[in-house]
């Protein structure tokens, strides 16, 4: 992929997609087409909107996908639904599986040179707590596989089917992607939740990675000759207590102090469900997220470190910079972190 390549991003207005769009522009790519659903919030890309070509549509609409992909060389497929609400089960399957199949089929039809898919560490399969998971992990049915995990696994299988049918692909499997975004959803919600005095901390441990590292790695991977491989993107492992405590310290507020054991965990998601019913809002906690927060898994990032001149951003730094962005954006729905790496032209100068 060179600077004259024509690029399409699905999900360009979302958390990862917006940071990817920013990284591509910083690196000097100017033939970028961004695919968005009509009515998508533009908060994360307002300052970038005039620098790219926008195409309205939906990955469930094959004709819209063909219009968006026509004349493109490379596709970054970031569009997905992330939800642990059982009410979204059908929507998860439709977008993450059928939508991805549509992207793959259209890419095959139009002769796209390479497709990069944003999967998830959840798609690698988790069968036993405490183990270290690598890119070669075999998917198995397991109580640790959430509805979201199943949808991302099956979506990834559509991408690998595309490879079997002649499409060059690459897959990234990020852990929890941390950074600023929409403060009331996704990982950025950690910051608003702690700022509002959330008093509890779960007992589990998770992997974390800076959203800018994910975007940077995706561009380098697409530029490279590497194909038909997957890469875990994970910087560090954090107990949730440590994560929430460091967020609280960065925001200068009191950290959560009550451990969420099994009894409180069961009570908390039920109370969240009741509150959602009474207020008409989406539950901030579900049975799956409550269970997830008690699990301990580790993810091997060694393969990602073997390519490019790359080291992960320390998560403590990501937390500090995201907290600062949160403080400065009070009253705003969303904000995007600035790049933390020089452009490729600056690196080679």
Secondary structure, DSSP 8 states (H G I E B T S, - for coil): --TT--EEEETTTSHHHHHHHHHHHHTT---EEEEE-TT---TTTTTTGGGSEEEE--TT-HHHHHHHHTT-SEEEE--------GGGHHHHHIIIIIIHHHHHHHHHHHT-SEEEEE--GGGG---STT-EE-TT------TT--HHHHHHHHHHHHHHHHHHTT--EEEEEESEEES-SBTTSSTTHHHHHHHTT--EE-S-EEEEEEHHHHHHHHHHHHHSS--S-EEEE--EEEEHHHHHHHHHHHHTS----EE--HHHHHHHHHHHHHHHHHH-S--S--HHHHHHTT-B-EE--HHHHTSSS-----HHHHHHHHHHHHHHTTT-SB------S--HHHHH-
